[in-house]
């Protein structure tokens, strides 16, 4: 009989320990299961730049090939990654995403020449327009505004127009004018 009491006592202690452990674990499991997931990037605003997704041959206005570009969704569709390779070994990459906090699109571009651009903006009609204004790298005291526009066209191509201004947008110079044609 004494053996049965000792065995019951060991079982009771084991059960109490198991229940205590379960009580400690249960809140963290239920909290992680009940915590709302982060909002996915599935709002229409996150899809505004999807027309640029694809593999492209890019041509200058004179018809010569400027390079190739691959635009792909990354981070569960929350961003677009651009991989550019142009003539003469020039290459660059950009990350593009919509920021829920300021309700604007942002692009960070870096290239093989050491160039870097931080642009922000949004959809204007059917055209994505991103821009920035910084100090001019070669002209102290002059502000340089850079504006890049991507416009889908009826033939399925996309026109990218990169313009610069040194007078606050009164006049613009074209830095790049490319026609994106989908690779077949």
N, C-alpha and C positions, 0 to 999 in steps of 0.2 A: 504494500500500500504506500509506503514511504517513497518507493521508486516511482510510482505513478504520480505522486504529488510533485516530486522533483522534475519529472518529465513535463507535467502540466505547467509548472513554473517556468521552465526553459521555453516552452511553446508560447506562453503568455508574454515573456520578455521579448522573444523573437517577433511576435505579432505586434507588440507595442513599438518596437524599433522599426519594423516595416511600415507601420501606419505613420510614425513620425517622419520617416524618410519620404513617404508618399505625400504627406502634408507639406513638406518643404519643396518638393519637386513640382507638385500640381500647380501652384500659382505661376511659376515661371513658364510652364508648358502652356497653361491656359492663356497667359498674357501674350506669349508669342503667337499663339493660334488666333487670338481675338484682336490683336493689334491690326488696325486697318493697313492694307498694303499701300505703298506709295503709288500715287496716281500714275498710271501708264501714260505714255505719250501718244494717245490715240485721239486727241481732240483734232478738229479740222485744222486748227492753226499749226499743229505739228506736221501736217501733211502738205502745207502750202508750197514747199520747195521740192516735192516729190517729182515734179515734171523734169527735174534735172538728173534724176537717177538713171544710170545706164552707162554703157561703154560707147565712147564717142570718138570720131575723127573730127578734128577742129581745123577749119579753113579760114584764111584771111580773105578780105574783100577781093583781092586779085585772083583768088582761086587756089593759091598755093597752100600746101598743108602746113599748119603752124605746129601741130602736135596731136597727141592723144590724151584723152582724159577718161578716168573711170570714177563715177560717183556711186557710192554704195551706202545703204543704211547700215548703221552700227548701233551698239548699245540698245538693243531691243527696239530699234526704230526711233530712238530719242535723238539721234544725230545723223548727219551725213558726213562721210569722209570722201574727200577729193584727192585723187592721185594723178598729177599732171606730169607728162613727159613731153618736152618740146624739142625743137631743133637745136642742134649743137650740144646736146647733153643736158640742157637746162631742165630742172625738175622742181616740183613743189607739191605741197600737201596743204589741205585745209580741213578744219573741223567746223561744221555748221550746225547750229541748234537753235531752237526757239526757247527763250527764257520766260517762264511763267511769271517771274517776279516783275520784269519791266515790259512784258508783252511785246518783245522785239526779237527778231532774228539776229544772231551773232555769227561772225566768221572770223577765225584766226588762221591766217595764211603764213607759211614759212617756205622759203625756197632755197635752192642750191647756191644762190649768189649771196646769201645772208639776208635777203629781204624778208620783211615781216609786215603784215597788215592786220589790224584789228578793226573790223567793220561791224556796223549795226544798222538795222532798218527793218523793212518789212515789205509786204505786198502792196503795190500801188496799181490798182486795176488787176491785170494779169501778169505784171512785171514785178519780179523781186528786185528791190533796190536797197543796197547796203552801202554805207559811206562812213567816212571818218575825216576828221580834221586834226592835223598835227603840225608841229614845227617843220618847216621845209628843211630837208637834210643838207642842201647845198646853199640855201639863201637865209642867213640868220635874220630873224625878225619877220619872216614871211610865213604865213600859215598856208599849208598845202591841204586842200580838200581832195579826197579821192572818192569816186562814186562808181560802183559797179552795178550794172543792171543785167538781169537775165530775163529774156522774153521768149516764151514758147510761141512758135509760129504754126500756121495752119498745115504746113507740110511735115510736121513732126520734129523739125529741127529746133534748136534754141539759139538765140543770138545773145552773146555776151558782149557788152559794151563797157569798157573801162575808161573813165574820163578823169581828168585832173583839172583843178582850178587853183590859181594863185591869187585870185582877187575876190574871194568870198562867194564864188559861184556866178559872177557876172559874165565871165567867159570860160569856155571849157576847151581843153585839148584832148584828143583821143590818144590814149596810151595803148589800147588794144581793142580790136573789133573782130570777134570771131564767130563763125557759124558752126555750131555743134551738129554733126550729122551722125545718127546712130549707126554703129557698126552692124553689118549684116551677118 
